Amino acid sequence: MKKAYIILSSLFSLMMLAGCDPLDKNNLAALSSEDVLTNPKVAEAYVNDMYANFMPSSFSVGRLTDETMVINGENAAGLSDYLKGTLTADTYNDFPYENIRKINIFLAQVDNATFDENIKKSLKGEALFWRAFAYFRMVKAYGGVELILKPESPANKDAIFVARSKTSECIAQILKDLDESIPLVEPLSTIGRIDKGAAMSFKGRVLLYWASPQFNRANDVARWTAAYQASKDALTFLDANGKGLYANYKDLWTDEMNKEVIMVKRFQYPGFANGYSQAGMRPLLYSRGAVGDNIPSLELVNAYPMKDGSKYNPATMDYKTLFKDRDKRFYASIAYNGAEPYLAEMFGKENMWTYYYDADGNAATGINGKEARADNSENLYSHSSFYPAKMLDRNITRTTVEDGQVDWIEIRYAEVLMNMAEAANEIGKADEALAAMHKIRNRAGIEPGAKANYGINAITLPEIRKAIMDERLVEFAFEGQRFWDLRRWRVYTSTFNSFKDKYFHGLRVEWNGTAADRPKGLVDINTIANKFTITEVRDYRPIVMLDEEKYSFFGIPKSTLDRSSKIEQNKSWGGTFDPLQ
């Protein structure tokens, strides 16, 4: 149980206590009322509503990147629009202006509040942060959007139906809000509120994106320098306040509020949001109601380094022993055939077995067979023979699978360190970039080796850039970063076009012994690995990619264009708006 946590209580409950009807839109707008401007609890409830609206909380990354296997035979149309060449301007639709208006209402009135000045400053700083967060959420998807910074009445169409601002103007406003937020919020929160460390770290993320090829086609070094300095400043502050890499990568998500946590959404059952459901991320034997989320692709599995820092090479290594001598992140993230128990119902009872032991399933693909259970009753919904082990609540059971209490860490120290490293490399500070990478790999249990380079042999700027890209894939697997990384690097299309035969891949694992002696329980996979036949299999449908421009900036949906004639479509989608300005 959590000793301290934020209940992101609804505006409804506290405003009811204050004698207001929150369903009356006039009450929401009337921040000059005595209740709101004199009662800090009501003001805090208003800001808590911003947390509820904007704090990310997804434990399922979606089938949009090379992290996950995409589809199964029963859902052959499941390949996303992004990966089957059918992406349209209506595919991605995210314009949270209604909630931005609530922030603007608060910011327009909060200075008039009569309660404690420190509380007022902190709440104002948090509101400024969330406005920056909301606008960045749109800008990284579309480029420049309509900047609306005052609580205009919905009836005032001239004020709310405005043209899109330049991307550079939006970035400038986002940075302005963050710079104003940083000195106002509390230095370091112990319960998960936005604090100085979170705001400084997020500023580094914003500037890193602004410096990346998605926005920075001319490779303006000044942008990289700004990104470097922002993350460097954040690291200096975080280090001085006891933050850093948590020693045990596996326990990052279960040891709550550890030193690596920077920005976090906290879960507690039966408190806020009744926990989160991890039904889709567990084998069906230990789940109910959903399957097939975050199923690791063979492409991801192969990306994890060896313990000596070298790359795993399927051309020269045997898939029968793919689990041997990998870095610690592999064992914390990937549940493979024979992996040690990692869920409550498995503790001390059974390893993770995903092999086939008779003629079940589709012999050609290895998908849609049965799990290797004594009664052969559970369908195998891992299309790759792997399951995710990362970020799961290890203590809940099949009957409580919707009540997960693992916190969602949106920003952690490792990201700030990697953001700094990426920018450092681009401005000629290779030694600093590599030193940061060595810290990441050291925590992952990778040996320094004779050259003390932790297996990183990159020397030139492009080589180090590629090493950083590869490292981010495994360090942040399933954390929601890969999709946006591929876009900001402008390698979304090329990444999937480089897949062998343009398919996702997995493994079919077959037991060569008899049904009577098949392994179950806690049999050590190391003693029987050679008794399996491992076959590489591919997904049901090939990947089809559009050109990179379609992914760099999404199209503006028709519903958005229809609401105002002043909104222009992006150039790459047939319009006139240039998101690079």
Buried (B, 14 or more C-beta within 10 A) or exposed (E): EBEEBBEBBBBBEBBBEBEBEBEEEEBBBBBEBEBBBEBBBBBBBBBBBBBBBBBBBEBBBBBBBBBBBBBBEEEEEBBBBBBBEEBEBBBBBEBBBEBBBBBBBBBBBBEEBEBEEEBBBBBBBBBBBBBBBBBBBBBBBBBBBBBBBEBBEEEEEEEBBBBBBBBBEBBBBBBEBBBBBBEBBBEBBEEBBBBBBBBBBBBBBBBBBBBBBBBBEEEEBEBBBBBBBBBBBBBEBBEEBEBBBBEEBBEBBBBBBBBBBBBBBBBBBEBBBEBBBBBBBBBBBBBBEBBBBBBBBBBBBBBBBBBEBEEBEBEEBEBBBBBEBBBBBBBBBBBBBBBBBBBBBBEEEBBBBBBBBEEBBEEEBBBBBBBBBEEBEBBBBBBBBBBBBBBBBBBBEBEBBBBBBBBBBBBBBBBBBBBBBBBBBBBEBBEBBBEBBBBBBEBBBBBBBEEEBBBBEBEEBEBBBEBBBBBBBBBBBBBBBBBBBBBBBBBBBEBBEEBEEBBBBBBBBBBEEEEEEBBEEEBEBEEBBEBBBBBEBBBBBBBEBBEBEBBBBBBBBEEBBEEBEEBBBBBBBEBEBBBBE
